Amino acid sequence: MNEKFSVVIPSYNGKEYLRKTLLALRKSTVQTLRYIVVDDFSHDGTFQMLKKEFPEVFAIRNEKNLGPTMSRNRGAKEAEGEYIIFMDNDILVREDSLKKLLSFLTKTRDAGMVGGKLINEEGKNVFYNMGNIFHGFISIYDKSIPVGWIIESFIAVRRDLFEKLGGFDEDYFMFGEGPDLSERMRKEGYKTYFVHDATVNMLEGHTHPKWKRRIWLWSASWKFFVKHRLKIG
């Protein structure tokens, strides 16, 4: 496998989660051209930790808290290669996770975005990872299938298509940017796929209180509905 890609990780006050994420990436059977971490104005020593412990990482520090969507876009501007993998800072890849995710993307001509299987700390599949998942009576977690959308926690995209579409829509502060990108890719003739054997563990290391996340989730859901379901013409 000789696909050239970059990995982009936004991080806000998640130093201990991020350290575990980067240590797991070091063990990956395929390595990136560039690891890019965007420190979203953390105040827990994240940037200092990156400089000291992970010299291989291209570290960017925002001058204020911009949110994960804008941070992903900022990191993507520094990406190299044909593909970009976006990850949250609490995702632990397995040795073959990146390889399987990229292999599916490169072999599937109509795929614009692919996302892997997320396993939570209880060892269960993360059920909200994808949309439009009811394909007959198949076991959805044991098949690689096209889906309506995939959340942005662990995805790979074609860099040229991502740039053509202008990256993630920054009207979404948090939540919704992955599904929105899936929909915009669909309108360009590309599908989004769930890749069942590209498995990662999700620590669910939230750095914002639950009430804020709920507000952002509802806001993102409404923006998505208005943008893609009520648009005329």
N, C-alpha and C positions, 0 to 999 in steps of 0.2 A: 504494500500500500504506500503510494507516494503522493497522496493528496496534500496540498499545502493549505494551511489554515491558521487562524488566530483564535484565541480564547479571550472573551471579554467578561469581566466579573465586576458588577457594581457592589460597593460595600459601604454600609453606614453603621458605625458603632458595633461592628460584628467581628472584632479582632480575633477572638478565640475560635469562632466558627470558620473564619477565613483561613486561619492557620491550618486547620484540619483539612479544609478544601484544597489548599495548595500542596500540602504534603501528599494527599491522595493523587493529585495530578502528576506529581513527580514519578509515580509508579506506573503511569499509563504506558501501554505498549507502543503507542504512537505519540510523538511529541510535536508541539506546535512550533510555528515560526516565531510566535510572540505571545506571551501571556500578558494581558493587559488588565490591571486592576484600577478601577476608578474609585478612589476614596471620597465619598460624598460628604466632605467636611465633618468627618468623625472627630470625637474628642476623647477617644479611648486609647490613643496611641497606635492606631492602625497604620498610619503612614510610616511611622518610625519603625514598627515591626517589619513592614515590607522591606524597607531599605536595609535593615540589619540581617534579617533571616532569609530573604528571598531576592537575592541580587539579580536573578534571572528574570524577574518580573518588571515589566514596564509600568511604573506606578504614576498615576495622575491624581492630583488632589484638587477637588473643587474648592473654590474660594467661598462658597456658601452651599447650603443644602439644596440641591437641585432635584432630588428624587431619582429613583432607579431608571426611569425611562430616558430622561435627558442624559444620565450618566452612561447608559448603554450606548446611546448615540455618540457621546463624546469619545468613548473607548473605541467604537467602531471606526472612527476617523483615523485611528492609529493602526488599524488592522492591516495585515499583509496576507497574501494568498488568495485562493479562489473561494474559500469558505470561511464563515465566522461561526464559532460556537459561543452562544451566550449562556451563562450560568449564574445562578444565585450564589451568594457567598456561604450557603449552608448545604451545598450539594457535595456529596462524597462519591466521586467516580470509582468504578471498579477498573481493573487493569485493562479490560477490553471495551469499556463503555464508549470512549471516543471513537475507537476503530469501527465499532458496529454502527454507531450513529452516522458517521461519515460515509461508510461503505454503502449503506442504504441510500443516502442522498445522491451519491455519485452514480449509482447504478440505476436510479429511478428518474428517468428523463423528465417526467412531468411534476416532479417534486420540487417545490420552492422552499419549503420548510419541513423539517422533521423534528420530532421530539421523542425523548426516551421515556421509559417506565420509571416512575417515582415510587420508592418504597419508604414509608414513614418509620419513625423510631419504634413502632409496635410491630414492624415487619409486614404491614399491610399496604396494598396498592392505594395510592392517593387518587381518590375517585374523581376529583374535580380537575384532573389534569387535561382533559380534552372534552370536546363537544361533538354532538351528533354521532354518538358511538353505538347506536343500536342497529347492528347489521345482522339481522336474522337471529339465530340462536347460538352464534359462535361465542366462545369465551374470549371477550375482547382483549384481555390482558395476555393472551397466548398467541395473538395474531398481529402481524404488521398490517395496518389497514389505513385507508384514507379517512380523515376525520374533518369535522367542520372547522375546528380550531384546536390549538394546543397552547397551554400557558407557557410563559417565557422562562420558567425555572431551569430548563435544560433543553436547549434547542440548537439546531444547526441550520444555517441559511446559505443560499448562494449569494456571495458578496455583490456580484454585479446587479442582480435583481434587487437586493436590499437597497443598494445605492440608487438605482433607478427610481424606486418608490420613495426615496427621501428618508429612509430609515424608519424608526418607530415614530408614531404620532405623539408629539410631546404635549398634546392636550391631555393625555393620560399621565397623571403624576405617578401613580402606582396602580397596578392591576389594569388589565384590558389591552395593553399594548401588543401582547402576543396574539390574542384573537383578532384584533384589528388588523395586524399585519397579515395574518392568514387570509382574512377576507379580501384585503387589497391584492394579495397575490392571486387569489382565486379569480378576480376580475381580469387579471393578466394571463389567465389560462394555466396557472400552476396550482397544484394541490398541496395540502398539508397532510402529513402521514404521522401516525403513531408507530414507533419502532419498538416492538415488544421485547427484543433481547438486548437493547441498549439500556441497561438497568443501572440506576444510581440510587444511593441512599439520601434521604432528605432529613436534615436535622430539625427543620422548622424553627430556625433561630430568629424569631421575630424581634426586631429592635424598636418597634412602635407599639403602643398600647392597642388592645383589641378594639376599643371604640373608634380610634382613628382609622384602623384598617377597614372597619365596617363602612365608615363614611366614604372612604376612597373606593371601596368595592362597589357600593351602590352608585356612586358618581360615575365610575367607569362603565358600569352596566348601562346606565342611562345614556351616556355619550355614545356608546356602541350602538344602541338601539336607534337613536336619532340619526346617527351618521349612516348606518347601513340598512335600516328598515323603513325609514320615513323619507328618505331622500327622493325627490321627484326628478325624473329625467335621467 
